[in-house]
């Protein structure tokens, strides 16, 4: 069980090349290797593959205090082509190349409480938060107190909008490092929600701010700090104050900041330009609307060398594609187009007018690397093998690190010339599972009610006997923004599936409509009625399972977590009798108790869509339960708050319905680390108890 749960990151981890990255400004790779004298950082020039040693561990340790010395080279990041930096806790060290040797010195020591640490590489400045305030340590070592809000309900420099809309931070250095923009989130008006720490006696309450769907949300603005004047201006982003500020982007000349303003209904977006020095609103470049929702997730990507042209990501034609605009708001051209999705801009070639992108063009299950000309849209695929590829682009744009895997290849790392005239394999990893008795995994395509193909996987028991009848476990998620079926390693997608197959189970998993990377229509079909169309698609999967002679339809189980926990519980209550038992982790039971940004995008507000919320409310359907249901929840879950399952238990008691329950003290939305082994054993034991025997 430990191998099945943690093995892919521990004892069964795939071979890799440690800290492989491009050296800035060079067509050369750096990599950490083991040598007879300890670890060393080497440089490998491309395409000649000439190798030289840059920095040895023993050389680095000579410059560190005894209590800071390392047993292996720490995670190092290039600052420029001659300087590396790394941290030991909150002490940052700079390793500089001086002729043929390296000098390592302590660079900055940040306070122990520093969080959200962001480094501006050109000017060597550090921005960070302490509690709810923002600080800057400039290149001279002077610390600037940017904000000094006494009320903890105001957060500066933190991520906002609960990390929706592609937001993953709240600190934005300008391109040349002259200014620092930051989110300021005022959540004093948001309701307090108690999160209880049970590890102390008496237990202590921490009050988190949780904006429930249809209720008061927080208010966000964007500040711009000028270290030269030590002054901050706030952008005039207007009202209503509870709209969303997304896609924050500096212009390359640092004159302007662009923000996509999304209304709270999430059906109308304005791409606005603001004066970075004064905070004044300049103009709206364009607007996007959709009768269901607009879902911005990416900042602007400016055309290299241009202050007046950029790439905008949009689903306006039904798929996520790239559009080239000028800063007057004129559409110059649609760069990519087709019934597939762009998932990443990985890099660029200024000289060739190319972006390097990753997309689903070949198959929703694959990811492949392409070059695309930003003027004429001409595309060229740069990899050849089926599977899931990711790209790392050299500074020149002439070479790519292509990391990929598929169902039979654990990990391959190639370096490819972007004109495809040269290619070198750096690693073809051995199969860490080669000595194990593994089950057969079969790719399955099932048709939805409207004929849409749905992709799934069927995992057979080891020593499969077609004359036998086997219990089956359906694993699902099927919520927006997530795809679980992909062409990667292992082919099954999860070693716990394989463990269960070793113990006599069939495992089935499928992405139904409503899930990600299949286009807007595919995802939006569930709008205002979560838990309906997805249920129909999963039941198509059940029909498929029932058509197989070796499936024991009296021994069917279902399992999912988070949205999958909602789906699992929904199947047990809305379609009782199909599954003999189920395990639902961290489940949403009533969407009125989930957060504003996610819920209102897919369901509108409870006030505007009362029927949709009522249909999806599982608290009112407890009496329908047949079979066995185990609910699992973390006691400090601040994503799907614990109250969801507690209220469900109360309904079970009130309606004399028996249900099984288990909590993980001190865990948030997911159970990770060593305790995850306990979790997966708990789930396995439950299925063994109720599905193994008729």
C-alpha positions, 0 to 999 in steps of 0.5 A: 500500500505504501508503494501504491500510494507514495511510490511514484515519488519515493521508492518507485520514482522515475529516473530523472536528470537533477536540476536540468535547466537552460543557462540564461543567454547560452545554448547550454544546459546545467545539470547536477550530477553525482561524482566520486567527490560528491555532487557537482553542477555541470554545463553541457554546451548544445549541440556539441555536448561538450561538458565542463564542471561549474560548481562542486558541492565541497567548494560550495560548502567551504563558503557556508557556516557549519550549520548551513552546510549541505549534503547535496547541492541545494535547489539552485536557480540562475540569476543570470549567465554568471550568477546562481542563487539558493536558499537555506531556510530564509538565508539566500546565497549567491554563487558568482562565476569569477573566471574559472571558479565560483565564489559563494557568499551570503546574499540576503537574510529574510525574517523567519516570518517572510512568506510569498517571497518573490525575487526580481532577478535584474535588480536583485530585489526581494519582495515578501509578506509578513502576516498581512503586510508587504515588504521590499528589500532593495539591491542595497539591502534597505528594507521598505515597508510598503504597507502597514495595515493593522487590521488582519482582514486586509491582505497585501501581496497575497494571492486573491480570489481564492486562486481562481482565474489562474491567479497564483500570487499577488506580487508583480515586479515591473519588467525592469524592476523599477516598480512593484505592483501588488494585490490588496484584498479587503475581506473585512466584510466577509463572514468569519468561519471557524477553523478549530485546532484540536491538537491543543487543550482546550481546542483553539478557534481560528476564524478564516474569511470564507465568502459563500456563494450568493453572499458578501465577497471580498474587495480587491485593488491593485497598488503600485509601489515606487522604491525611488519615491517610497510612494504607492498609488492604487489603480482606479479599477472602479466599482462594483468593488467585488468584481474580479481583477485578473490577468495582471500584466505590465507593459514592457516599457513599465508605463502601463498595467493591464488588468482583465476586470471580470464582473461578479456574474462572470459573464462580462470582461473588460481588458483595461489599461491603467497608467502605472505612475498615476493609477489613472484608468486610460481605456478599455481595449475590448470586452468579452461576454458570454451568456454562461461565463467568461473564464480568463486564466492567463496574463497577456504575453507581449510580442518580443520587442514591442510595447504595443502588441500582445497575445490574448488567450480566449475561448471565444470561438469555443476553444482556448486559443491565442489572439494577437492585439495591439494596445489600441484594442484592434485584433490583428489576427487569430494566431491559433484556431481549431477544435483543440486547446492551447494549454501553454505558451512555453517560450519564444523566438524573437528572431523567427517571430515564433511562440512555442506552445503546448496543445491538444491538437493531436488528441485530448489525451496527448500534449504536443509541442508546436512552433506557431508564427504570431503573424500568419499562424503557421504551425509546426509540430516539434515532437514525434512520439505520442504522449504527454510532452512539456517544453523548456526553451533556450534563451535563443529560442533555437533549442527545446528540452522535450520531457515526455512520457506515455503509457509505456515510456516512464520518462524521456528527455530529448534536446531538440533543435527547433528547426528539427535538424538535430536531436539528442536523447539525454535520458530514457528512464528505466521502467521502475515497475518492470519487476511488478505483476501489473494489470492490463490497462485498456483505453475506452471510448464511450458515447455520451447521450449527444454522441460526444466521445468520452475517454476512459480507462478499464484496468483488468485484474491481474491473472484475469479470467474472462469466465469469472465475475469481478467486483468493480470500482469506479473512480471519478472526478468529472468536475470543471478544470480537471482532466484525469484521463491522459496518455502518461505514465503509468498507463493506468494513471494511478498505482492504487488502481493497479494495487486494487487490480492485483487484489481482484478488482476491475477499475474504471475511470472516465472524464465525462462532459463538464471536465477540462481541455475538451472545449467550451461546449464540453465544459459548459454543458453543466452550467447551472446544474452541476451533478446532472449531465456529469451523472448521465455520462458516468451512468453511460460508463456504468452501462458499459461495465454492465455489458461486460460479461466479467463484471459482477453488477451486484458488486459495484463501488464508486470513489471520488474526492472533492468534486469527485466526493460530490459526484460519488455521494450524488450517485448514491443518493440520486441513483440509489441501488446501482452501487453497493458501496461508496467512499466520498472524500471532502465532498460538497453536499450543498453548493450554497456552502461553497465559495463565491468565485468557483460556485457562481461561475458554474451555478450562478447565485442561489438567488438567481438559480434556486432550482439548480441549487436545490437539485444539487443539494444532497442534504435533502436526499439522504433518505434515498441512500441504499448500500454503504457509504463512507464519508471522509473529511479533514477537520481543518478543511478550508476549501470544502468546509467540514460543515458539509459532511457534519450537516449531512451526518445530522440529516442521516441521524434525523432520518434514521439513515446509517452512514459510515464516517471518518475524519483526519484531524489537522488535515485540510482538503487533502490528506498528504504525506505518510498519512495518505497511506492510512487513508488509502488503506482505509478506503481499500478496507471499506471496499474489501469489506463490502465488495469482496464477497457477495 
